[in-house]
Amino acid sequence: MIHKELADMKLRSIVIFFLGAGLFFFVAPFHRLTLEMLNEYTQLENMPKLLERFVPKNFVERLSDWSFYIYTQWFGKNLGQFVPILAIIIAFPLFARETENGTMEFLLTRSSRKKVFWSKSCIAIAVLTVEMLVFSLLPGIYSLLASKDLKYELLGAYTIHTLVGALFWFTVTMLFSVMYDDQVKPILTAVGILASSTVIGIFKPLRFMNTYSYILGSKIISTGKMDVIYTVSLLTVIAVILLSSYAIFLKKEF
């Protein structure tokens, strides 16, 4: 069972790893070049108001600080934007593919439902956790090797936000992978919920619906602290969704 799951996830995990690592090295080494380009834009006499609004001079000045640059551009922009998508990609075929291909019955004749569920989900969670930890620790490793002055005390908070956010979207997608009998519906449903919750979160009373704000570390960059309440809330929801998925899997007919 374990070897089968690792083999099934091998291609996806390798592709995700190289995409993430490649994306990081499109961000980190170009700190100085990014500053030079932004400084040129801000020094234009007839700078468009729209550009001035999105690239204020004080923001460009803060980007000269390596910590601010790497935290905002890596966690708050590049990696952060893809965390839910990567989690969805890892989770959507977990159970739906077996059901669609007619191999779930075969698995259940060899192992109990409990073993099948927890083997598949735990291995996928382990792979996702390793991927997110590697991507989250890259700024620290790079800063150390490149002799950059990084505020390492913030790295732990960003890592937790990234990991918890990824696990949330993983469990949401896995729930639909258990419920549906084909691989298309889980990914479409999860992406639809991600998009709609992000849009709904624009409204102040429903801001908590927008998990992107949490994953991107908006509160960390403004306060220097992890959002403990939101983290605990998400972990609670993750546990509820995971147990709900398990309960549905135990009763589902294949």
Secondary structure, 3 states (H helix, E strand, C coil): CHHHHHHHHHHHHHHHHHHHHHHHCCCHHHHHHHHHHHHHHHCCCCCCHHHHHHCCHHHHHHHCCHHHHHHHHHHHHHHHHHHHHHHHHHHCCCCHHHHHHCCHHHHHHHCCHHHHHHHHHHHHHHHHHHHHHHHHHHHHHHHHHCCCCCCHHHHHHHHHHHHHHHHHHHHHHHHHHHHCCCCHHHHHHHHHHHHHHHHHCCCHHHHHHCHHHHHCCHHHHHHCCCCHHHHHHHHHHHHHHHHHHHHHHHHCCC
